[in-house]
Amino acid sequence: MHETSHSESYAAAGVDIRAGYKAVELMKQHIARTESSGVFSEIGGFGGLFKPDLAGMESPVLVSGTDGVGTKLKLAFLMDRHDTVGIDCVAMCANDVICCGARPLFFLDYIACGKNVPEKIAEIVKGVAEGCVQSGAALIGGETAEMPGFYPPEEYDLAGFCVGMVDQKKIIDHSTMAPGDAVIALPSSGVHSNGFSLVRKVFDVENADLTSPRPELGGKSLGEALLTPTRIYVKPVLAVLEQVAVKGISHITGGGFYENVPRCIPEGLCAVIDECRIRTLPVFDLIAREGGISKRDMFNTFNMGVGMVMIVAKADEEKALAILENNGVNAYTVGVVKAGDEKIVIQ
């Protein structure tokens, strides 16, 4: 049906309808990797259909999350690499959904660009599809909006929306948390997708050398280290949830430790984090040193090498760590829950 759909006037205004159709055709091979038994529609319709499997669920609850990639996209533009930011987009949504104990079901993306270059759009969606594969979510739809005059021709924005589901009785219950519970750190892969306005300022990225290997980053270039996609924790966390009564999970995103850890801590309790145990990644040492950033600000902006925190009973600590290890996450205990009103203390 697309063969006859073309507007010379719209193209003269900067919007090429046919480029959109070509982008859809190029991305279909990537979308196919994410298909699951619940997918009930093909890409190209007006809505994405999904039929969830409710077997064994007494009271299913939908859990949704939405987010974007933020100014990390500026690094993608400068590096002219577009196949990883889609992973970030999925991660920022799916990692939030799992904090409730929900399994991600499906994902939709939104790409707004100054000029639709089909091959570039397909690369972006390739990353989104990879994130969906890692999180177990199906990519059932999305939108690409060509917006000349609003975005520069070489730039775009990327956001997404994830829906998951959990049986009501299995929603993580923070009220069961108690003094003595263990705080487990799940390592991050890097800066993830937060704090990049500060990162860009520290390194003056528009004028920085982004491609030369840097010894302090293990031989990676600055651009490569900063573009490392956000780690997706869904499958390892689901494996723990199957065997352990997890009491709290926090996704360490914008606002770092001080903003995110307290979100799963009930009143009257405090997560006491042992700073000496944190396996801080070299990129954060570099940011702090070159930016002259205080320790407090670092912990209040970045994940510092800990992308997610999980809280379990002391009796379940070793079991949770073993399950995470068996699922590819070298997690470790980073603190303990105590009585207190501060919700988080880093000492």
C-alpha positions in Angstrom: 0.0 0.0 0.0 3.0 2.3 0.5 3.9 2.4 -3.3 1.4 5.2 -4.0 1.9 7.1 -0.7 4.1 10.1 -1.4 3.7 13.8 -1.1 6.0 16.1 -3.0 4.8 19.1 -1.0 5.5 17.3 2.3 8.9 16.2 1.1 9.7 19.8 0.1 8.9 20.8 3.7 11.5 18.3 4.9 9.4 15.2 5.7 10.0 12.1 3.5 7.2 9.6 4.0 8.9 7.0 1.9 12.0 7.2 4.2 9.7 6.2 7.0 8.4 3.2 5.2 12.0 2.1 4.3 13.0 2.5 8.0 10.1 0.2 9.0 11.2 -2.4 6.5 14.8 -2.3 7.7 13.9 -2.6 11.4 11.6 -5.6 11.0 14.4 -8.1 11.1 15.5 -6.7 14.5 12.0 -6.6 15.9 11.5 -10.3 14.9 14.1 -11.2 17.5 11.9 -10.0 20.3 8.7 -11.8 19.5 7.1 -13.9 22.2 3.9 -16.0 22.4 1.9 -13.0 23.6 2.5 -10.9 20.5 -0.8 -10.6 18.7 -0.1 -8.1 15.9 2.4 -7.2 13.3 4.4 -4.0 13.1 2.6 -1.3 11.1 -0.8 -1.3 12.6 -2.3 1.5 14.7 -1.7 -0.3 18.0 0.4 -3.1 19.3 -1.6 -6.0 20.5 -0.4 -8.3 23.3 -2.2 -11.3 24.9 -0.6 -12.0 28.3 -0.4 -15.5 29.8 -2.4 -15.3 33.1 -1.9 -19.0 33.9 -1.2 -19.4 37.6 -1.9 -15.8 38.5 -4.6 -15.1 41.1 -4.7 -11.4 40.8 -2.5 -10.0 37.9 -1.3 -6.4 38.2 0.1 -4.4 35.3 3.2 -2.3 36.1 4.4 0.4 33.6 7.5 2.5 33.2 8.6 5.1 30.8 11.9 6.9 30.2 14.4 8.2 27.7 18.1 8.1 27.1 18.8 11.7 27.9 21.8 13.7 26.9 23.9 10.5 26.5 22.5 10.8 23.0 25.0 13.6 22.4 27.8 11.1 22.7 26.1 8.9 20.1 25.9 11.8 17.7 29.6 12.7 18.2 30.7 9.1 17.9 28.2 8.4 15.0 27.3 5.2 16.8 23.6 4.5 17.2 23.2 0.7 17.9 23.7 0.9 21.7 21.4 3.8 22.9 18.4 1.6 22.3 19.6 -0.8 25.0 19.8 2.2 27.4 16.2 3.1 26.5 14.9 -0.3 27.3 17.1 -0.7 30.4 15.8 2.6 32.0 12.2 1.3 31.7 12.6 -2.5 32.3 14.9 -2.1 35.3 12.3 0.1 36.9 9.5 -2.3 36.3 11.5 -5.2 37.9 11.8 -3.2 41.1 8.2 -4.1 41.8 8.8 -7.7 41.0 7.1 -7.5 37.6 8.2 -9.4 34.5 8.4 -7.1 31.5 5.9 -8.1 28.8 6.2 -5.6 26.0 7.9 -2.4 25.0 7.2 0.5 22.6 9.7 3.1 21.4 9.5 6.7 20.2 12.1 8.3 17.9 11.9 11.9 17.0 14.5 13.1 14.4 15.4 16.1 12.3 15.8 13.9 9.2 14.8 10.3 8.8 17.8 8.4 7.5 16.4 4.8 7.3 19.7 3.1 8.0 20.3 5.2 11.1 16.8 4.6 12.4 17.2 0.9 11.9 20.5 1.0 13.9 18.6 2.7 16.8 15.9 0.0 16.7 18.5 -2.7 16.5 19.7 -1.5 20.0 16.1 -1.3 21.2 15.5 -4.9 20.0 18.7 -6.1 21.8 17.5 -4.5 25.0 14.1 -6.2 24.6 15.8 -9.6 24.1 17.9 -9.0 27.3 14.8 -8.1 29.3 12.5 -10.7 27.8 10.1 -8.0 26.5 8.5 -8.0 23.1 8.9 -4.9 20.9 5.3 -4.6 19.6 5.3 -1.1 18.2 6.7 2.4 18.2 6.7 5.7 16.4 9.3 7.5 14.2 8.5 11.2 13.9 10.5 13.3 11.3 10.5 16.9 12.7 12.6 19.2 10.5 13.2 22.6 12.0 12.6 21.2 15.5 15.7 18.9 15.6 18.9 19.4 13.6 19.1 17.0 10.7 21.8 14.8 12.4 20.1 14.6 15.8 17.2 12.6 17.4 15.5 11.9 20.7 14.7 8.4 21.9 12.2 7.4 24.6 10.3 4.2 25.4 7.5 2.7 27.4 7.4 -0.8 29.1 4.6 -2.8 30.6 5.1 -5.7 32.9 2.9 -7.9 35.1 3.1 -9.4 38.5 0.7 -11.4 40.7 -0.5 -9.1 43.4 0.7 -11.4 46.2 4.2 -11.3 44.7 4.6 -7.5 44.6 7.8 -6.8 46.6 6.6 -5.8 50.1 8.9 -3.2 51.6 7.1 -3.5 54.9 8.8 -6.8 55.7 12.2 -5.1 55.8 13.9 -5.2 59.2 17.2 -4.3 60.9 19.9 -6.8 60.0 18.7 -7.3 56.4 21.5 -7.4 53.9 22.0 -4.8 51.2 23.3 -6.4 48.0 25.0 -4.5 45.2 24.5 -5.5 41.5 27.4 -4.0 39.5 26.8 -1.5 36.8 28.5 -1.6 33.4 29.5 2.1 33.5 27.8 5.5 33.7 24.6 3.9 32.4 22.3 6.7 31.2 22.3 9.2 34.0 24.3 12.3 34.8 25.4 13.0 31.3 24.8 16.7 31.4 27.6 16.8 34.1 29.7 14.2 32.2 29.6 16.3 29.1 30.5 19.4 31.0 33.4 17.7 32.8 35.0 16.4 29.6 33.9 19.1 27.3 32.9 16.3 25.0 32.3 18.4 21.9 36.0 19.2 21.9 37.5 16.1 23.6 39.4 13.2 22.2 36.8 10.5 22.3 38.6 7.8 20.3 42.1 7.4 21.6 42.7 4.6 24.1 43.1 5.7 27.7 45.2 3.6 30.2 43.0 4.7 33.1 40.0 3.2 31.4 41.7 -0.1 30.7 42.6 0.8 27.2 39.1 1.9 26.2 38.6 5.3 24.6 36.6 7.9 26.5 33.8 7.7 24.0 33.6 3.9 24.2 33.6 3.9 28.0 30.8 6.6 28.2 28.7 4.9 25.5 28.8 1.5 27.3 25.1 0.6 27.4 23.1 0.3 30.7 23.1 -3.2 32.2 19.7 -4.9 32.2 19.1 -6.8 35.4 15.7 -8.3 34.7 16.5 -12.0 34.1 18.9 -12.3 37.1 16.5 -10.6 39.4 13.6 -12.7 38.3 15.8 -15.8 39.0 16.3 -14.5 42.6 12.6 -13.7 43.0 11.7 -17.3 42.2 13.6 -18.6 45.3 14.0 -15.7 47.7 11.6 -13.3 49.4 13.2 -10.1 48.3 12.3 -7.1 50.5 13.4 -4.2 48.3 15.0 -3.3 45.0 16.2 0.1 43.9 17.4 1.0 40.4 20.3 3.4 40.8 19.6 6.1 38.2 19.6 9.9 38.2 20.1 11.1 41.7 22.5 8.3 42.5 22.5 6.5 45.8 20.9 9.3 47.9 17.8 9.6 45.8 17.2 6.0 44.7 18.1 3.7 47.6 15.6 5.5 50.0 12.7 4.7 47.6 12.6 1.1 48.8 13.3 1.9 52.5 10.3 2.1 54.9 10.1 4.8 57.5 12.2 4.1 60.6 14.8 2.2 58.8 18.1 3.1 57.2 20.4 1.4 54.6 23.9 1.8 55.9 26.3 1.5 52.9 29.9 0.6 53.5 31.8 2.9 51.0 34.9 0.7 51.2 33.0 -2.2 49.8 31.8 -0.4 46.7 33.6 -1.5 43.6 33.8 1.9 42.0 34.6 1.8 38.3 37.6 3.7 36.9 35.3 6.0 34.8 33.9 7.5 38.0 37.3 8.1 39.5 38.2 9.9 36.2 35.0 12.0 36.3 35.6 13.0 39.9 39.2 13.9 39.3 38.8 15.8 36.1 35.7 17.6 37.3 36.8 18.3 40.8 33.6 16.8 42.0 33.0 16.1 45.7 32.4 12.6 46.9 28.9 13.6 48.1 28.0 14.9 44.7 29.3 11.9 42.9 27.1 9.6 45.0 24.2 11.9 44.5 24.6 11.9 40.7 26.0 8.6 39.5 25.7 4.9 40.2 29.4 4.7 41.1 29.6 1.1 39.9 26.3 -0.1 41.5 23.4 -0.2 39.0 20.9 -1.9 41.3 20.5 -2.6 45.0 18.6 -5.6 46.4 17.6 -6.1 50.0 17.1 -9.6 51.5 17.0 -11.2 54.9 20.4 -12.0 56.3 19.4 -15.7 56.2 18.9 -15.4 52.4 22.0 -13.4 51.6 24.3 -16.2 50.5 21.5 -17.8 48.5 20.7 -14.6 46.6 24.3 -14.0 45.9 24.7 -17.5 44.5 21.7 -17.2 42.3 22.9 -13.9 40.9 26.4 -15.4 40.3 24.8 -18.3 38.4 23.0 -15.8 36.3 26.1 -13.8 35.3 26.0 -11.1 38.0 29.0 -10.8 40.3 27.0 -9.3 43.1 28.3 -8.6 46.6 27.0 -7.3 49.9 27.5 -3.6 50.3 25.7 -2.8 53.5 23.1 -3.6 56.1 19.6 -2.2 57.1 19.5 -0.6 60.6 17.0 1.3 62.6 17.1 5.1 61.8 15.4 7.9 60.2 17.8 8.9 57.4 16.9 6.0 55.0 20.5 6.0 53.7 23.9 6.6 55.2 27.2 6.1 53.3 30.1 5.6 55.6 
